[in-house]
Structure formats: C-alpha cells, structure tokens
Amino acid sequence: MVLEALSTQPDDTDFDHQWALHNTGASPHNGEPDADIDAPEGWDFETEKSTVLLAILDSGLPYDDSTDQLTHPDLDAPNRYIIGIDGMFLPPRFASRCYRNDPPDNLEWLAYKSVIAVAAINKDDEQAHYSSYNPGYEYISLAAPGGEGISYDGILSLFPNYTSFAHTDSMGYLWGTSMAAPMVSGLAALIWERFDQEDAEGIRTILENSAEDVNSDGFDEELGHGRINVYYALAPPATPQNLTIDGDVGENPLLEWDANEEPDLEEYNIYKKEGAGNWFQIGTVDVPDTQWTDVSCEIGTRFDPLVYYQVKAEDFTEQESAASNTVFTRVEGINKRIDEYAGLTAEIPTIFTLKQVYPNPFNPSTTIQYALPKTSDVLITVYDLLGRTVWSYEEVAQSPGLYSIRWNGLNDSGKQVASGIYLISFSTPEFRAVQKAVLIR
C-alpha cells in the first residue's frame, strides 16, 4: 500500500532530503517511491508520554571466543533501560564484526528475545552493499534505511565533525547500519508510547509483524522480516472493502470481501444485526481468508425479516478498523410469516394479538406469535424485572398477517442472559400487550 499523502508535514526545510522517512522518488535523492518507513503517516498516532525516554549508544557488545557467547552484563539484566524499554537491545552493527565471515557454531545470543539484529537498505529498497549476513544463519530480524553513500544516497544526520560529507554546517550524509538501527529504536519507543502494556518481546512482535516484506516472499536471511513501517506498527487496520453477500433461498448466507494489505493483520471480525437490534460479533476469520458463511440461518423469502452484516479488520495490537459497508438479506427462523396467512385464500387477522409464547418455561429459546390486521410498525422488546431492555426487534411497515419470531435467550450484544423471569412486550402505534416468560438454564 503506497501512502501518498502526509498526515503531518514537519516544519523542516531539509525534509525533502529525508528519503528514509518519506521517499517520493523525486529530487534530490531520486529513489524508489515509498522505499521508506512511512514516518509522517505514523506521527498522528503518538501520544506524547513523558515517561518514554529514548537513548541510543552506537557500540558493539563484547564477545567471548572461549564460550562462543556475548558477555555484556545487560543481556542478563531484564530491568536495564537501554532505549527506555526494559531489556530491549538494538545494537546498530550487531554481529557484523564477530559473524561477518566466520559465524560461530553456537549462536547463543539468539535466545535473548530482546536482541534485535538490524540490516540496512538503500533508497531503492535493496539490501545495502555493506549490510552483512551469513547464509544459513537467520539472525537478521529487521531492516531499516541505512543509505548507500555520502551524497543524496546517504542518511542526512547530525554530525558536525565530518565536514567533508556536510550538507549544512550541522548536518551531513552518512551510511551504515549505524544509521538504520536508530530508526528501529525510535519506532520501538513509539510503539511502547502507544501500547504501554507491551513488554520487550511484545514490542519485538509488533515490529516484526508490521514490517514490509521488500526482499522476497517471506522471511529471508538478508533482511529478516523486512523494512520497518511506522504507520503499520501504530495505526489501526484499514477498513475492509467491497463486502458482498450471496446465496439462494434455503442456503446459508455467504459473505466475501477484499483482502486488506497490512502485513500485521491478524483476523477479520464478523458483525451481525437482526432487524433494528444492536450489532453483535458473530464470527472471526483468520487471515488470509476473506469469506465467511453464517451457518446459524438460511436465506428466506420476501416475507422473512432482514439481517445485516459488517466486517472489521483487527491487527496484532488488537486495534480494530472501522466497519465495512453493510450488506443485508432476509433469513428464515427469526421472524417468519406463518404460511396459512401468506396465501391469497387465507383470511387476514381482524385484531392485533399477542399469542402465548411457547414453550414457557423455555431453554434455550421461545417462540413469540403475533397478528397484524393491517400494515403496521412493530416493536418486540424483552425486559428484565428491573425494566431494563434485554433484547429488541423492530419491523417497519410490516404487512398484515400472523407472524412467528424466536427469542434465543441472548441480549442485544449476543450474550446469554441469566435464568429468570422476563417480560415480552409486543407494540404497534395502536396496540400493546405484555407476557411473562421464564428462562431456565
């Protein structure tokens, strides 16, 4: 997904030089469009917590040749704050000296969930020439822009000491994994700012699941899970598009929709509404599937009531998208017109009537029958003994006839209600009647 529009335009005269943050493919760097970390798109989601502090130290970790292990004490200090998150380590050139040409047999450091090895990419979304890896050793976790040279291909940085690479008196171009790793560190801090319940391992999971796979199909040795993406890591999923419903009379309704593009998408949540009732979640579909069948009902005829469906997407941070477009159909089994009053030879009821619910007592459902002598708006409401609305169903301009509706002992949120006595109200603009029903679990 190419995110063209900036949500936040920084007040920075040199922003056009920051291709790593927002790469348009235009001058001065002329890179591949969207070969960036989508930083501006994610800035709208920061919460400005003063408790999140970020510090970056560009140094290596000691390595003990005799034990084939890293020896830095911070690796065993889960409460050590390296970038503001206990136990989160993001060494810029991790493993480049020790493992570039002669990787050890025992990669013990991989056991540390808080160690993240970062590769570098250039302005064209390719692995930078200096970004090391070892074939057969999958220790690279993520990639971030590191540049490829000291001109516009590099990363504009604050380094007044390197005047030969200068862009201004205080900024110049550098390249290296030392440029890439701080971007991962910064995103980790933003994630913790937005999802402060996460620990180091949880933040690592968000980083990896939200990365864009730019090198190959799936995890690879060179760039790991792919290039980090600020927007995907922080923002809720996009709204699912083009929801449709299909099926013939007597079949279960089939829902289908277009797949979302976010790499961190986990599932789709299916929502349903019966008549004028409230929306409730009825199902979940794991990614990458994009269809779902409602086996709880069958498609009916024009005399049957309407049900409505929507789909929402959910990502690994448990953020949910806005609802898709709404689709609807008529289904049997909720509010059905009884056949003896559906034909031309049947007599139309002469009075409004609420018949005795059956069975009563009931478990798990009971049937409510009512008669309409003329076209009317209808409202069926179930109350508890405190007068609180438990469940409701509404029809607008329902034609004359005898109808049967089933209440399955659920409230308007789709959850089971407790055993007890409930009041069932049938009302039209001209008539109202109430009955008691007993639910026994």
C-alpha positions as a printed Julia matrix, in Angstrom:
441×3 Matrix{Float64}:
   0.0     0.0    0.0
   1.55    3.29  -1.08
   0.68    6.08   1.35
   0.91    9.19  -0.77
  -0.44   11.91   1.49
   1.46   13.17   4.5
  -0.63   13.27   7.64
   1.82   15.69   9.25
   4.19   17.92   7.28
   7.17   18.79   9.51
   8.48   22.33   9.62
  11.85   21.3    8.2
  13.42   22.92   5.16
  15.54   19.8    4.64
  12.67   17.32   4.85
  12.91   16.56   1.13
  16.37   15.14   1.83
  14.99   12.65   4.38
  14.11    9.88   1.92
  14.33    7.32   4.72
  11.26    8.89   6.36
   9.24    9.69   3.23
  10.51    8.64  -0.18
   8.64   10.2   -3.09
  11.18    9.12  -5.7
  11.73   12.75  -6.6
  14.78   15.01  -6.44
  17.2    15.26  -4.71
  17.6    11.55  -3.98
  15.52   10.06  -6.85
  14.91    6.76  -5.08
  12.15    4.17  -5.36
   8.78    5.7   -4.34
   7.66    4.51  -0.89
  11.06    2.92  -0.1
  10.79    4.46   3.36
   9.48    3.78   6.86
   6.27    5.88   6.48
   7.23    8.04   9.44
   4.96   11.07   8.74
   1.91    8.82   8.39
   2.59    7.44  11.87
   3.22   10.73  13.64
  -0.51   11.31  14.12
  -0.65    8.28  16.41
   1.91    9.33  19.02
   0.57   10.12  22.5
   3.47   12.2   23.88
   4.07   10.23  27.08
   6.83   11.88  29.07
   7.64    8.54  30.71
   9.06    7.09  27.49
  12.7     8.08  27.06
  14.92    7.12  24.14
  18.72    6.97  24.26
  20.9     5.39  21.58
  24.51    4.25  22.12
  26.31    3.21  18.95
  28.62    0.48  20.23
  29.18   -3.23  19.94
  28.69   -5.99  22.5
  31.66   -7.92  23.98
  32.2   -11.4   22.61
  33.94  -14.25  24.43
  35.76  -16.53  21.98
  36.23  -19.2   24.62
  32.49  -19.62  25.28
  31.24  -18.55  21.85
  28.83  -16.14  23.55
  28.17  -12.47  24.09
  29.19  -11.36  27.57
  27.67   -7.92  28.11
  26.0    -7.84  31.57
  22.97   -6.01  30.18
  21.93   -9.21  28.4
  21.08  -10.67  31.82
  19.52   -7.51  33.27
  15.82   -7.53  32.34
  15.26   -4.25  34.2
  18.08   -2.46  32.38
  16.84    0.52  30.4
  18.79    0.71  27.16
  16.34    2.62  24.94
  13.58    3.12  27.5
  12.21   -0.41  27.45
  13.41   -2.99  29.94
  15.6    -5.47  28.2
  15.25   -4.07  24.67
  18.56   -4.01  22.82
  19.09   -2.63  19.34
  22.85   -2.67  18.61
  23.5    -0.86  15.31
  26.06   -3.23  13.81
  25.23   -6.29  15.81
  27.19   -9.39  14.68
  28.98   -7.59  11.85
  32.45   -7.95  13.39
  32.06  -11.35  15.01
  29.96  -13.13  12.4
  30.66  -11.45   9.06
  32.96  -14.14   7.71
  33.24  -16.87  10.33
  29.98  -17.36  12.26
  30.3   -19.43  15.44
  28.56  -22.77  15.74
  26.64  -21.74  18.83
  24.54  -18.57  18.34
  23.53  -18.33  22.0
  22.55  -14.69  21.68
  19.55  -15.69  19.56
  17.94  -16.93  22.79
  17.65  -13.35  24.02
  14.21  -12.19  22.87
  15.23   -8.58  23.4
  18.14   -8.69  20.92
  17.24   -7.34  17.5
  19.77   -7.54  14.67
  19.19   -4.79  12.08
  20.11   -4.84   8.39
  20.34   -1.77   6.16
  18.6    -0.93   2.87
  19.2     1.83   0.36
  16.87    4.36  -1.26
  15.72    1.73  -3.81
  14.56   -0.78  -1.14
  17.55   -3.04  -1.8
  19.97   -4.53   0.68
  22.85   -2.09   1.18
  26.21   -3.36  -0.1
  27.79   -3.26   3.37
  24.86   -4.88   5.26
  26.26   -8.23   6.39
  24.57  -11.57   6.85
  25.63  -15.2    6.79
  23.97  -17.77   4.53
  22.32  -20.41   6.66
  22.13  -18.19   9.75
  18.79  -16.42  10.19
  19.88  -13.88  12.78
  18.81  -10.72  10.91
  15.42   -9.68  12.28
  14.53   -6.36  10.64
  15.77   -3.84   8.09
  15.72   -0.04   8.02
  17.14    2.63   5.7
  20.91    2.96   6.1
  21.86    4.63   2.84
  24.48    3.67   0.3
  26.84    6.65   0.13
  27.78   10.1    1.41
  25.7    12.17  -1.02
  21.94   12.14  -1.52
  22.04    8.33  -1.27
  23.02    8.59   2.39
  21.06    9.4    5.54
  21.01   13.06   6.49
  22.4    13.13  10.03
  23.67   15.48  12.71
  27.44   15.11  12.66
  29.34   18.43  12.54
  32.7    16.65  12.84
  32.52   15.17   9.33
  32.69   18.36   7.3
  33.69   16.62   4.07
  30.25   14.97   3.93
  28.39   18.07   5.0
  25.05   19.25   3.68
  24.92   22.22   6.06
  27.13   23.35   8.93
  25.35   20.97  11.29
  24.16   18.14   9.05
  25.69   15.76   6.57
  25.22   12.42   4.82
  26.35    9.12   6.31
  25.63    5.5    5.52
  25.76    2.33   7.57
  23.82    0.1    9.93
  24.57    2.83  12.47
  22.01    4.86  10.52
  19.48    2.0   10.3
  19.35    0.75  13.88
  18.34    4.09  15.48
  15.24    4.1   13.28
  14.23    0.75  14.73
  14.99    2.09  18.2
  12.81    5.13  17.6
   9.92    3.05  16.35
  10.22    0.74  19.35
   9.87    3.78  21.6
   6.8     4.99  19.67
   5.23    1.54  19.98
   5.79    1.49  23.72
   4.38    5.01  23.94
   1.16    3.89  22.21
   0.91    0.37  23.67
   2.46    0.78  27.1
   1.14   -2.6   28.28
   3.6    -4.38  25.99
   6.92   -5.79  27.21
  10.11   -6.08  25.15
   9.04   -9.33  23.5
   5.63   -7.87  22.65
   7.19   -4.82  21.03
   9.51   -7.06  19.03
   6.45   -8.99  17.81
   4.77   -5.76  16.67
   7.95   -4.6   14.91
   8.31   -7.88  13.02
   4.65   -8.35  12.12
   4.28   -4.79  10.82
   7.44   -4.86   8.66
   7.07   -4.7    4.88
   8.46   -7.71   3.03
  10.59   -5.96   0.39
  13.23   -8.57  -0.47
  11.45  -11.87  -1.07
   8.25  -13.71  -0.28
   8.52  -14.24   3.46
  11.39  -14.16   5.98
  14.86  -14.15   4.46
  18.45  -14.18   5.7
  19.38  -10.76   4.26
  16.58   -8.51   5.58
  14.74  -10.73   8.05
  11.05   -9.84   8.3
  11.54   -6.79   6.11
  11.7    -2.99   6.33
  10.08   -1.42   9.39
   6.91    0.61   8.84
   5.86    3.22  11.4
   2.31    3.53  10.09
   1.53   -0.19  10.11
   3.04   -0.58  13.59
   1.0     2.22  15.17
  -2.21    2.67  13.17
  -5.36    0.55  13.23
  -6.1    -1.5   10.1
  -7.75   -0.02   7.05
 -11.5    -0.53   6.6
 -12.31   -3.77   4.7
 -13.68   -3.03   1.25
 -16.38   -4.43  -1.06
 -18.28   -6.69   1.32
 -20.86   -8.78  -0.58
 -23.45  -11.37   0.38
 -24.55  -14.31  -1.76
 -26.8   -17.38  -1.62
 -30.15  -18.75  -2.76
 -33.29  -19.32  -0.7
 -32.65  -22.12   1.79
 -28.86  -21.67   1.71
 -26.61  -20.16   4.39
 -25.59  -16.55   3.66
 -22.03  -16.32   2.26
 -20.01  -13.16   2.92
 -16.96  -12.18   0.85
 -14.72   -9.09   0.85
 -11.4    -7.78  -0.49
  -8.24   -8.63   1.43
  -6.51   -5.87   3.42
  -2.86   -5.17   2.61
  -1.4    -4.56   6.09
   1.35   -7.06   6.96
   0.35   -7.03  10.66
  -3.27   -8.05  10.08
  -4.39  -10.94  12.31
  -8.09  -11.54  11.66
 -11.43  -10.21  10.45
 -14.36   -9.87  12.87
 -17.89  -10.5   11.56
 -20.76   -8.44  12.98
 -24.49   -9.06  12.62
 -27.68   -7.16  13.37
 -31.19   -8.58  13.35
 -33.8    -6.06  12.26
 -33.43   -2.86  14.28
 -31.46   -4.6   17.05
 -27.9    -3.86  18.09
 -24.78   -5.07  16.31
 -23.03   -8.07  17.87
 -19.97  -10.08  16.87
 -20.92  -13.47  15.49
 -17.69  -14.81  13.99
 -13.97  -14.43  13.3
 -11.97  -15.23  10.16
  -8.2   -15.75  10.31
  -6.02  -14.05   7.7
  -5.64  -14.63   4.75
  -9.22  -15.96   4.32
 -11.75  -13.37   3.12
 -15.07  -15.22   3.25
 -17.41  -16.47   5.94
 -20.65  -18.46   5.99
 -23.38  -17.81   8.56
 -24.45  -21.36   9.4
 -26.89  -20.09  12.05
 -29.55  -19.13   9.49
 -30.84  -19.7    5.97
 -31.81  -17.19   3.31
 -35.57  -16.67   3.23
 -38.21  -15.01   1.06
 -39.72  -11.54   0.89
 -41.96  -12.32   3.85
 -38.97  -13.01   6.14
 -37.12  -10.45   8.28
 -33.93   -8.62   7.4
 -30.49   -9.28   8.91
 -27.45   -7.09   8.33
 -23.71   -7.83   8.27
 -20.46   -5.84   8.56
 -16.77   -6.81   8.7
 -13.96   -5.18  10.7
 -10.23   -5.93  10.47
  -8.05   -6.49  13.57
  -4.25   -6.41  13.82
  -1.7    -7.88  16.25
  -2.06   -4.86  18.56
  -5.79   -5.71  18.91
  -6.75   -2.49  17.15
  -9.92   -2.81  15.12
 -10.75   -0.97  11.91
 -13.9     0.93  11.1
 -16.79   -1.16   9.82
 -17.06   -2.16   6.18
 -20.06   -1.39   4.04
 -23.27   -3.05   5.28
 -24.93   -5.91   3.4
 -28.29   -7.5    4.18
 -30.61  -10.34   3.3
 -33.86  -11.88   4.5
 -33.49  -15.05   6.58
 -35.76  -17.71   7.97
 -36.05  -18.51  11.64
 -36.07  -15.08  13.29
 -39.4   -13.57  12.33
 -41.37  -15.76   9.91
 -44.76  -15.13   8.38
 -46.89  -18.19   9.06
 -47.93  -19.88   5.82
 -51.68  -20.1    6.46
 -51.85  -16.29   6.26
 -49.45  -15.92   3.34
 -51.75  -17.2    0.54
 -54.5   -15.32  -1.25
 -57.15  -17.67   0.17
 -56.16  -17.06   3.8
 -58.12  -14.7    6.0
 -56.34  -11.62   7.28
 -56.43  -11.28  11.12
 -59.11   -8.91  12.32
 -57.43   -7.67  15.51
 -53.94   -7.09  16.9
 -52.99  -10.1   19.01
 -50.03  -11.32  21.06
 -50.41  -15.08  21.44
 -48.97  -17.07  24.35
 -45.24  -17.63  23.98
 -44.17  -21.26  23.73
 -42.52  -23.15  25.2
 -42.78  -21.46  28.59
 -40.7   -22.06  30.68
 -38.03  -22.4   27.95
 -34.4   -23.27  27.32
 -32.69  -22.11  25.15
 -35.35  -20.35  23.01
 -39.03  -19.5   22.92
 -41.39  -18.53  20.09
 -43.5   -15.37  20.06
 -46.55  -15.18  17.76
 -48.45  -12.03  16.94
 -51.18  -10.98  14.49
 -51.47   -7.8   12.43
 -54.82   -6.83  10.9
 -53.17   -4.11   8.81
 -49.76   -2.8    7.81
 -48.01   -1.56  10.95
 -44.69   -0.78  12.54
 -43.86   -3.5   15.07
 -41.56   -3.48  18.11
 -40.84   -6.6   20.17
 -38.94   -5.86  23.4
 -37.76   -8.18  26.17
 -37.3    -6.58  29.59
 -35.93   -7.93  32.85
 -37.87   -7.4   36.08
 -35.97   -4.15  36.71
 -37.37   -2.71  33.49
 -34.07   -2.83  31.61
 -34.14   -3.64  27.9
 -32.57   -7.04  27.27
 -33.37   -7.63  23.6
 -35.42   -5.87  20.93
 -36.6    -6.44  17.39
 -38.26   -3.94  15.07
 -40.07   -4.12  11.74
 -41.16   -1.08   9.75
 -44.45   -1.21   7.78
 -44.92   -4.95   8.21
 -47.78   -6.26   6.07
 -50.94   -7.88   7.58
 -50.6   -11.47   8.73
 -49.71  -13.84  11.55
 -46.02  -13.85  12.42
 -43.71  -16.03  14.47
 -40.46  -14.71  15.98
 -37.92  -16.63  18.04
 -36.01  -15.24  21.04
 -32.95  -17.38  21.74
 -32.17  -16.11  25.24
 -29.45  -13.67  24.12
 -29.24   -9.96  24.82
 -28.7    -7.27  22.19
 -24.93   -7.85  22.43
 -25.34  -11.52  21.53
 -24.53  -12.8   25.04
 -26.57  -15.32  27.01
 -28.82  -13.89  29.73
 -29.28  -15.47  33.14
 -32.15  -17.66  34.25
 -35.17  -15.73  35.45
 -38.47  -14.09  34.61
 -38.64  -11.81  31.58
 -41.37   -9.54  30.23
 -42.07   -9.75  26.48
 -43.69   -6.65  25.02
 -45.44   -6.5   21.63
 -46.35   -3.0   20.49
 -47.59   -1.12  17.43
 -48.7     2.52  17.17
 -52.23    1.31  18.08
 -51.72   -1.67  20.38
 -49.54   -3.02  23.19
 -49.52   -6.3   25.09
 -47.09   -7.9   27.57
 -46.46  -11.51  28.64
 -44.18  -13.21  31.13
 -41.67  -15.85  30.07
 -39.42  -17.95  32.31
 -35.92  -18.89  31.2
 -34.4   -21.92  32.95
 -30.74  -22.64  32.2
